[in-house]
Amino acid sequence: MFCVCLAHASQPLGGPGAGNGVSFIPDSIKPLTIGDTIPQDLWNIPLQMVQAGQEGNTTVKLKDYKGKLIILDFWATWCGPCVSEMPHLLKLQRLFSDSLIVIPVTDQAAPTISTFIQRKKDSDTTGYWADFSSLTSDKILHSVFPNQGIPHTVIINQAGQVASVTVPRFLNRENIHNLLRNGYAYIPKKREGRFEETLLSPTFKDVKTYGKTYYSCITGFTDGFQAVNMEYRDTSRNLQRITVSGLPITYLYAIAGMAPKKIKFTANRQILLVKQPEKYTNYLMDDGQPASQDLAWARKNTFNYEAILPLNLSKDEWKKKMKMDLDVFFGATATLEKRKVKCLIVRRNDNIQRAKSRHQQPVVVLNGYTYNKDITGRSYLGPAASGAVNYIHQVKIRDLVKICNDPHAGLSFGFLPPTFDESGLDDYLDIDLPNNLQDFTALRSILKQQGLDINEEERELDMMVVRENGYTPATDSLTCTKFGYIPTNNLKP
């Protein structure tokens, strides 16, 4: 699952906000970018910080760290990549403790961050969260360093200049060392939103080229590009531009029209008849993180696609062209087919009495966070009174089934087959789900207590089928895995 964590828009500052303990930005401070010098006024603005193991807030100023290499890391508790990459930054701070300071920055309120820090400390085995601190309720730095998505990382050098705008995954011991020693390091610039430049440009720049230029291209992973899927129509130049960046093969095929219609594309709706399925799709690694978070994997297995095409080409036509390009480039063929696959079917068992909900408000909590299709709408709620970290209150079973099939919940539910509700049940329920949502046996046992049976059955479904040229599976048998459905003989021990 690819996650582009969109940041909340910063609100105007000053005036009434200052009366509530929120500093305002002097008119002299404007949004900054690479090469700009930090204004003196910004160094002196008080900022609110919470620290692990400390009650209440601490007021700090950027000038407290002047002369060091400063990493401002914009994050939020609901942003999976932000949280997973935080220990990496904290490790760098320990390595360069005399000359580097990492300052996490969030617009979330202090109580939310304090609760989050305590939870991370309780389950932490690395020690990095024990002395964690973060600026909270921030609007100032969000306005000075605007961004369209998080994580978002700003580096201020010892001379007080913005040295880089990037993301944590591109920072390592070598480039921090080079920055400190030489004042320069290869740190890819973060590019997000609509790319102003095309992926390709004319080679012969010393002469004029006449007439329109149309093209399509596929390139490998490009450092700094954030995952985007953009369609842009330019009526003045009679062209349209399609740009997709940082996605694996199956995701590109989905954009090219090979995903089942009217459902959210997820791994359990694809069949991979390929030698190495781990090269074709994003999946959960052994540590529970998506493969896309691993930079080495992303550099090998994600790609960019761009096409500059005539404006009158229909969406179906450019998708057909994109699919042809992908087939040629990857040596594979994708089709949309009806195939019989094993699914999970939920039915009611009226021999068991169901307990009605005791709650007034509907809530779904996965791993302590409220579930929301919009990840920016998630918040940390913590365990239920029973201690369960995954639970539903005042929720219908059909809504739980929808969440099981939602790719945005994939990090929690793992690789369940397509799941369908045929219970006909309209009651609101309270259910404590298994702590490990990928434990199907435990999930079945818990649903059984609610008078619900969940069983595996074959159903004919629309599936994306990707066939690698020259590969013939030894068996027609398919098994649902974290990569999707793959030939059973292709399973690895």
Secondary structure, DSSP 8 states (H G I E B T S, - for coil): ----EE-------SGGGGGGT-----TT-----TT-B--HHHHT--EEEEETT--S-EEE-GGGGTTSEEEEEE--TT-HHHHHHHHHHHHHHHHTTTTEEEEEE-SS-HHHHHHHHHHHHHH-SSSTTTT-EEE-S--HHHHHS--SEESEEEEE-TTSBEEEEE-GGG--HHHHHHHHHHS-------B-SS-SS-S---S-TTS---S---EEEEEE--TTB--EEEEEEETTTTEEEEEEEEE-HHHHHIIIIIS-TTS---GGGEEEESS-GGGTS--B-TTSSBGGGSHHHHHHH-EEEEEEEETTS-HHHHHHHHHHHHHHHHTEEEEEEEEEEEEEEEEE-TTS-------SS-EEEETTEE--SSGGG--B----TTS-SSEEEEE-HHHHHHHHT-GGGHHHH-S---EEE-S-----EEEE--SSTT-HHHHHHHHHHTTEEEEEEEEEEEEEEEEETT---S-S-EEEETTEEEEGGG---
